[in-house]
Amino acid sequence: MRAAARKKDLAVEGREPELAALVGPTMKDAEEQGFLETNESRVTARVSAKMVAVAKARTGIASDSDLVKFAIAQLAIEDPFKKAFRDLRGSIDPDVDLEF
């Protein structure tokens, strides 16, 4: 199955729409960064069945393999927010009333 078609399969509606909405964009970013081109690595782990069930329910992802791919993609894809936030440090005038 082509990666683009598979990515659409991952984007099913979950119990938490905000989290389920991350699946498609995350996997698109993973594809654009070349993370989904091959499946030459195997990951094996023993984890709580409850944790897997909750993660599947929250994301809407049905298969164990797709859930693991999504979780690893979340860690592998660089989040530009941290750098952007750090780069803005000191850019707001200290006299600005932020109404806190």
N, C-alpha and C positions, 0 to 999 in steps of 0.2 A: 504494500500500500504506500502510495506517495506521501511524503512528509506533510504536504499542504492538506491533503484529505484527512490524514491522521490527526492533524492539529484541530480540524473542525470537530472530529469525534471527541476530543478532549473538552471542548467548550460547552458541555452540557450544563443545564441549570442546576445549581446546588441549593442547599438550604440557606446559605449565606450568600446572597447575590453579589455583594462587594468582593468576597473572596473568590467566588466562582468566576467573576468578571476578570480576575487577574490571570486566569489559566490561559486564555487565548493570546493576550498580549505577551505574556511571559514566554510561551512556546514560540511565538512569532520572533521575539528577540533572540531566543535560543537558536532558532533556525537561521536567522540573519547572521549570527556570530559563528555559524558552522558547527554548533554543538549537536545537531541532529543528523548530520550527514551519514554517519555510520553508527553501528551498535556493536563495536568490537570489545567493549568492557562489560564485565559481569559483576553485579553487586549482590551480595547475599547477606542477609541479616535476620536475626530473630528479634521481633518487636511485638509489642502488645497488640492482640487482635482488636481490642477496644480502641487503641490509638489509631489503627488503620481504618477501622469502621468510621470513627468520628472524622478523620481527615477526608475520607471519601465522601461522607455526607456533606461536610462543609464546602468542599470544592466541586462536588458533582462528578468527580472522576471515578470511573467504574473499575478500571483494572489496576492491579498492584504495580505493574511495570510503568504505566502512565503516571501513577501517583509518585513513584520514585523519580521518574524523569522530571516531573514538575518541581518536586522538592529540591532536587539537585540543581535544576536550572535557576531556581530562586537564589541559590547560593553562588552559582557560577557567574551569573550576569551582574556586571558592575552597575551599582545604583548611583547615578550622577547626583542625587540629592545631597549626599554627604559632602562632596567636594563643593558643590554650588553653595551650600549653606555655610561652609567654612570660608569660602571666598568672599562672602558678604559680611563677615565679621568686621565690626567697626565702621560699616558703611552708613549706619543710621545715626543721625545727629543725636548726641546724648540729651539734648534739650527737648526732643520730640516727646510729647505727652502720649503715651501708648494706652492711657486710660485703664491701667491695672489697679 
